[in-house]
Amino acid sequence: MAGPEQYSDSVKDRGMATTRVRLLSLPSDLIREAERLAKQEGRTKTEVLREALRRYSQEQRRRGLQRYGAGRARKVGMRQAGVVRAVQEFRRGR
């Protein structure tokens, strides 16, 4: 793997909330991958990297909720099958 390269992309205001331009250092292989994806999808590298960070953030929140739920289930003595059943019943409106 090659050493890190600095990645910077100018950002125009596209009706988004305040946008700040930051310098980001990434390994060359990740920059090439971002460039490949951007070209393939007709997007900018900035859009690809922004989406990756959004998805990472969402995944972290989801995992946090899973840990919280698992801890709560343990406190009341429920096993995974019981949790799945309770969720299904709740979704059905029981």
Summary of the structure (lengths in Angstrom):
residues: 94
radius of gyration: 20.6
end to end distance: 54.8
largest distance: 56.9
contacts: 181
relative contact order: 0.09
helix: 62%
strand: 9%
